[in-house]
Amino acid sequence: MFELEVKEEENENFIIKTALIKFNDITEEIYVKLPISEKEYITDLLDPFVIMSIYKMMKVGGKCYVRGKVSKSLLDNLENFCNCWIVWRPDLYKPIEIIADEEVDDIPKKLNNDAVTCFSGGLDACFTVYSHYKKLAGRNNKNIKKAIMIHGADIPLTNKEEFDIAFNSSKKILDDINIPLVAVETNYRKYKHHWEMEYISLFISALTLYSKKYSNGIISSGQSIDFNLMYLFSSNPISDEYLGSNNFKVINYGKVYSRTEKANVVKEWEKALKHIRVCWQGKDKSKNCRVCEKCQRTILNFKVCGEDDVPAINNIIQLDNLILKNKAAISAYKEILDYNRKTNYLDEHIISEIKNLIKKSEDKINISNNNDFINELKLKIREKKINDIVNKIAWWIPVKKWRDNFRNNILM
């Protein structure tokens, strides 16, 4: 059984909401801390914490009890969300039934056009806020009133200085277009989350906290629908929007654009070019390393649309020592070559380097895929042996509840 309740405390500086999550005789306490100035925006519904816990629920499976008020329309949407992930990853997730103490019958109302978004300072995030600021989103344009940056997401809680540097850099970008940036702190990653598969639940739950005042939460899409849907990660154009309700719409923005097309918009924003955050994984955590695969790809994204002057990453191409890890990364470089057929900004030497990188990466991936197949077989054999051993031991435990707890704790 899975059970969720939320407690709240305040002091003169912060409001802290803590989700108490209980399952299989385990209790986890995941907190979210915001400045007390945000109190008037924060919903009293438990929607944000149901969203935050959704992957954990699907891992446990079965009945999941929520001790408080939840939007009925969110629960309806979560049923579709869960169905998607059970189809995509039946190895990780199981069917669930969410049972709330009170379901709020949130009949659709006239929504306002105001929005809150997550902001990292990266290309996707810059594209999102700049597009809406410049009213490039057509009839779907929203008034982004606030942005949040989460400490405890990609930057660990232990690295406060690194977060402060990243926050201040992002704030310089957003100050240019008068969007306030709020720091939100959480220990979400403390509890062994499969981050790449589950991070979206944290980001959308943080946005949903603001559903009392705003009707829209915008997630910057990291995946374009043209070629990346075969490589589904936590955030994707299909399931993200199932994490909303009748009164708080979740928008996966940018899904119809390639990374280069986003760069072609952001190149007009001088402040973003100066402070854009790509990797920040070098020895100096306040800067992009400029040589990793992501930095090099971003340099090419701008270069192929005619922008050589990006102070945050410079324009030096160094592809010789790179190797692309998966087919999605290879597709991103093929997209750059496709875009260059329209612009012709890349010289023949760079085009040759990109083609060589794609070729050696495809060869490497083909070898790796063969090894992965063999390793997967070995893993299945090992898992079967472990299951057999655990079931044999459990047979000797006299009480069914104890037997089930033993199996769940060992095999989960």
C-alpha positions in Angstrom: 0.0 0.0 0.0 1.1 3.6 -0.7 0.0 6.5 1.4 0.7 10.3 1.0 0.1 13.1 3.3 1.5 16.7 3.5 2.4 18.9 6.4 3.2 22.6 6.3 5.3 24.9 8.4 6.2 28.6 8.1 8.7 31.0 9.6 9.5 34.6 8.8 11.6 33.7 5.8 10.2 30.5 4.2 7.1 28.3 3.7 8.0 24.6 3.8 5.7 21.8 2.6 6.7 18.2 3.4 5.3 15.1 1.7 5.2 12.1 4.0 5.3 9.1 1.7 4.7 5.6 3.2 5.0 2.3 1.4 6.3 -1.2 2.2 7.1 -0.2 5.8 9.3 2.7 4.5 8.7 6.4 5.1 10.2 9.1 3.0 10.0 12.9 3.7 10.3 15.1 0.6 10.2 18.8 1.3 9.8 21.9 -0.9 10.9 25.2 0.5 9.9 28.6 -1.0 10.4 32.2 0.2 7.5 33.3 2.4 6.7 36.0 -0.2 5.3 33.2 -2.4 2.6 32.2 0.1 -0.2 34.0 -1.6 0.4 32.1 -4.8 0.5 28.6 -3.3 -2.4 26.2 -3.7 -3.9 24.4 -0.7 -4.7 21.3 -2.8 -2.4 18.3 -2.7 -2.1 18.2 -6.5 1.6 19.2 -6.6 2.5 16.3 -4.3 0.5 13.7 -6.1 2.3 14.7 -9.2 5.7 14.7 -7.4 4.9 11.1 -6.2 3.4 9.7 -9.3 6.5 7.6 -10.5 7.0 6.3 -6.9 3.3 5.2 -6.9 3.7 3.4 -10.2 6.8 1.6 -8.9 4.9 0.3 -5.9 1.6 -0.3 -7.7 -1.8 -1.0 -6.4 -3.9 1.3 -4.2 -2.4 4.7 -3.4 -4.1 6.8 -0.7 -3.8 10.6 -0.6 -4.8 12.2 2.7 -6.3 15.5 1.5 -7.9 17.3 -1.3 -7.0 16.6 -5.0 -8.5 17.8 -8.2 -10.7 15.2 -9.8 -9.6 16.2 -13.3 -5.9 15.8 -12.3 -6.7 12.2 -11.2 -8.5 11.6 -14.5 -5.5 12.8 -16.4 -3.1 10.8 -14.3 -4.9 7.7 -15.3 -3.9 8.4 -18.9 -0.4 9.4 -17.8 0.1 6.1 -16.0 -1.3 4.1 -18.9 1.4 5.7 -21.2 4.2 4.7 -18.9 3.0 1.2 -18.3 3.0 0.7 -22.1 6.4 2.3 -22.5 8.2 0.9 -19.5 6.3 -2.2 -18.1 9.7 -3.2 -16.6 9.6 -0.2 -14.2 6.0 0.7 -13.6 2.7 -1.0 -12.5 -1.0 -0.1 -12.6 -2.2 2.0 -9.7 -5.5 3.3 -8.2 -5.3 6.7 -6.6 -7.8 7.2 -3.8 -8.0 10.7 -2.3 -9.8 11.7 0.9 -11.6 14.4 -1.1 -11.8 14.9 -4.8 -12.5 18.5 -5.8 -14.9 18.6 -8.7 -13.1 21.3 -10.6 -15.5 22.1 -13.4 -13.6 24.0 -16.1 -13.7 27.7 -15.6 -12.4 30.6 -17.7 -8.7 30.4 -17.3 -6.4 33.4 -17.2 -3.5 33.8 -19.7 -0.8 34.1 -17.0 1.9 31.4 -16.7 4.7 30.2 -14.5 7.7 28.4 -16.0 10.8 26.6 -14.9 14.1 28.3 -15.9 17.6 26.8 -16.0 19.3 29.4 -18.2 19.7 26.8 -21.0 18.8 27.1 -24.7 15.4 25.4 -24.3 14.4 27.7 -21.4 15.7 30.8 -23.1 13.8 30.0 -26.2 10.6 29.5 -24.2 10.6 32.8 -22.3 11.9 34.8 -25.2 9.3 33.4 -27.6 6.4 34.3 -25.3 8.0 37.7 -24.4 8.2 38.5 -28.1 4.7 37.1 -28.8 6.1 34.5 -31.2 3.7 31.7 -30.0 0.7 32.9 -31.9 -2.7 32.2 -30.3 -0.9 30.1 -27.7 1.1 33.0 -26.4 1.1 33.3 -22.6 2.0 36.0 -20.1 4.9 34.5 -18.2 4.7 36.2 -14.8 7.2 34.2 -12.9 10.0 31.7 -13.3 11.4 29.2 -10.8 14.8 27.6 -10.5 15.0 24.4 -8.3 18.0 23.8 -6.1 18.2 20.0 -5.6 17.4 19.2 -9.2 20.5 19.2 -11.5 22.6 21.0 -8.9 22.8 19.0 -5.6 21.8 20.6 -2.3 25.4 20.3 -1.1 26.6 22.6 -3.9 25.0 25.9 -2.7 27.7 28.1 -4.1 27.3 26.5 -7.5 23.6 27.0 -7.4 23.9 30.6 -6.3 26.2 31.3 -9.3 23.8 29.6 -11.7 20.8 31.4 -10.2 22.4 34.8 -10.4 23.4 34.2 -14.0 19.9 33.1 -14.9 18.5 36.1 -13.1 20.6 38.4 -15.2 18.9 36.9 -18.3 15.4 37.2 -17.0 15.9 40.7 -15.5 16.4 41.9 -19.1 12.7 41.1 -19.8 11.3 41.8 -16.4 10.5 38.2 -15.3 11.2 37.6 -11.6 13.1 34.4 -10.8 12.3 32.4 -7.6 14.7 29.9 -5.9 12.9 26.7 -4.8 14.7 24.1 -2.6 13.9 20.4 -2.4 15.5 17.1 -1.3 13.6 15.2 -3.9 16.7 13.4 -5.3 17.6 12.0 -1.9 15.4 9.0 -2.3 17.1 7.1 -5.2 15.0 8.6 -8.1 15.6 7.3 -11.6 16.3 11.0 -12.5 16.4 10.8 -16.3 13.1 8.9 -16.3 11.3 10.8 -13.5 12.6 14.4 -13.2 9.5 15.9 -14.9 7.3 15.0 -11.8 9.5 17.4 -9.7 9.4 20.3 -12.2 5.7 20.2 -12.9 4.8 19.7 -9.2 6.8 22.8 -8.4 4.9 24.7 -11.1 1.5 23.4 -9.9 2.2 24.9 -6.5 1.4 28.2 -8.2 -2.0 27.1 -9.5 -3.8 29.3 -7.1 -2.9 32.4 -9.1 -1.8 31.2 -12.5 -3.6 29.0 -15.0 -0.6 27.7 -17.0 2.6 26.0 -16.2 5.1 25.9 -19.1 7.8 23.2 -19.5 10.5 23.9 -22.1 10.5 20.9 -24.4 13.8 19.1 -24.7 12.5 16.8 -27.4 11.3 17.7 -30.9 8.4 15.6 -32.2 10.0 15.2 -35.6 12.5 12.5 -34.7 13.0 12.0 -30.9 9.9 10.3 -29.8 11.5 6.9 -30.1 13.8 8.0 -27.3 11.3 8.8 -24.6 12.6 10.4 -21.4 10.7 11.7 -18.4 9.6 14.9 -20.2 8.1 14.4 -23.6 5.3 15.9 -25.8 2.9 13.0 -25.2 2.7 12.5 -21.4 3.7 15.9 -20.0 0.3 17.5 -20.5 -1.5 14.7 -18.7 0.1 16.1 -15.5 -2.3 19.1 -15.6 -5.9 19.6 -14.5 -9.0 21.5 -15.7 -7.7 24.6 -13.9 -4.0 24.4 -14.4 -2.8 23.6 -17.9 0.6 22.1 -18.4 2.2 23.2 -21.7 5.1 21.4 -23.3 6.5 24.3 -25.3 8.9 24.1 -28.1 8.1 20.5 -29.2 7.8 21.4 -32.9 11.2 23.1 -33.0 14.6 21.6 -33.4 17.5 22.8 -31.2 18.9 24.8 -34.1 15.5 26.5 -34.8 15.5 27.5 -31.1 19.0 28.9 -31.5 17.8 30.9 -34.5 15.3 32.7 -32.2 17.6 33.1 -29.2 20.5 34.6 -31.3 18.5 37.9 -31.2 18.7 38.0 -27.4 22.0 39.6 -26.5 21.7 39.0 -22.7 21.0 35.3 -23.3 24.1 34.9 -25.6 26.2 36.3 -22.8 24.9 34.2 -20.0 23.4 31.1 -21.5 24.0 27.9 -19.5 24.9 24.9 -21.5 27.0 22.5 -19.3 28.8 24.3 -16.5 30.7 21.0 -15.9 34.3 22.2 -16.3 36.7 22.9 -13.4 35.1 26.4 -13.1 31.4 25.7 -12.3 30.5 29.3 -13.2 31.2 28.8 -16.9 30.5 26.4 -19.7 33.5 24.1 -20.4 33.1 24.9 -24.2 34.6 21.5 -25.3 32.1 18.9 -24.2 29.7 17.4 -26.7 26.8 19.6 -25.5 28.8 22.8 -25.7 30.2 21.9 -29.2 26.7 21.0 -30.4 25.3 24.3 -29.1 28.1 26.2 -30.8 27.1 24.5 -34.1 23.4 25.2 -33.5 24.2 28.9 -33.4 26.9 28.8 -36.1 24.6 27.1 -38.6 22.1 30.0 -38.3 24.8 32.6 -38.8 25.7 33.5 -35.2 29.4 33.2 -34.4 29.5 35.6 -31.4 28.1 33.7 -28.4 30.3 34.9 -25.5 29.1 32.2 -23.1 30.5 29.4 -25.3 32.7 31.0 -28.0 32.8 29.6 -31.6 35.8 27.1 -31.6 34.8 23.8 -33.2 36.7 20.8 -31.7 34.9 17.5 -32.6 37.9 15.1 -33.0 37.8 13.7 -29.4 34.0 13.5 -29.1 31.8 10.4 -29.4 28.0 10.5 -29.5 26.4 8.2 -27.0 23.0 7.4 -28.6 20.9 7.7 -31.7 19.2 10.8 -30.4 22.5 12.6 -30.2 23.4 11.5 -33.7 20.1 12.7 -35.0 20.8 16.1 -33.5 24.0 16.4 -35.6 22.2 15.2 -38.7 19.6 18.0 -38.1 22.5 20.5 -38.1 23.6 19.3 -41.5 20.0 19.4 -42.8 19.7 23.0 -41.6 22.9 24.0 -43.3 21.5 22.9 -46.6 19.2 26.0 -46.3 21.7 28.4 -44.8 25.2 27.3 -46.1 26.9 28.9 -43.1 29.2 26.0 -42.3 32.4 25.6 -44.3 33.4 22.3 -45.9 35.9 21.4 -43.1 33.3 21.7 -40.4 30.8 19.7 -42.5 33.4 17.0 -42.9 34.1 16.9 -39.1 30.4 16.5 -38.4 30.1 13.7 -40.9 33.1 11.9 -39.4 31.7 12.3 -35.9 28.4 10.8 -37.0 30.1 7.9 -38.8 32.4 6.8 -35.9 29.5 7.2 -33.4 27.2 5.0 -35.5 29.9 2.4 -35.7 30.4 2.5 -32.0 26.7 2.3 -31.2 26.3 -0.7 -33.5 29.1 -2.5 -31.5 27.5 -1.4 -28.2 24.1 -2.6 -29.2 25.5 -6.1 -29.8 27.2 -6.0 -26.3 24.0 -4.6 -24.8 22.0 -7.6 -26.1 24.4 -10.0 -24.5 24.5 -8.1 -21.3 20.7 -7.9 -21.2 20.5 -11.7 -21.5 23.0 -12.1 -18.7 21.0 -9.6 -16.5 17.7 -11.5 -17.1 19.3 -14.8 -16.2 20.8 -13.3 -13.0 17.4 -11.7 -12.1 15.6 -15.0 -12.5 18.1 -16.7 -10.2 17.7 -14.0 -7.6 13.9 -14.2 -7.8 14.0 -18.0 -7.4 16.2 -17.7 -4.3 14.1 -15.0 -2.7 10.9 -17.0 -3.3 12.4 -20.1 -1.8 13.4 -18.2 1.4 10.0 -16.5 1.6 8.2 -19.9 1.5 9.5 -20.5 5.1 8.1 -17.3 6.5 4.9 -18.2 8.3 2.8 -15.0 8.0 1.7 -13.8 4.6 2.2 -10.1 5.3 5.8 -10.8 6.4 6.4 -12.9 3.3 5.1 -10.1 1.1 7.1 -7.4 2.8 10.2 -9.6 2.5 9.7 -10.1 -1.2 8.9 -6.4 -1.8 11.9 -5.1 0.1 14.4 -7.4 -1.7 12.9 -7.4 -5.2 11.6 -3.8 -5.5 
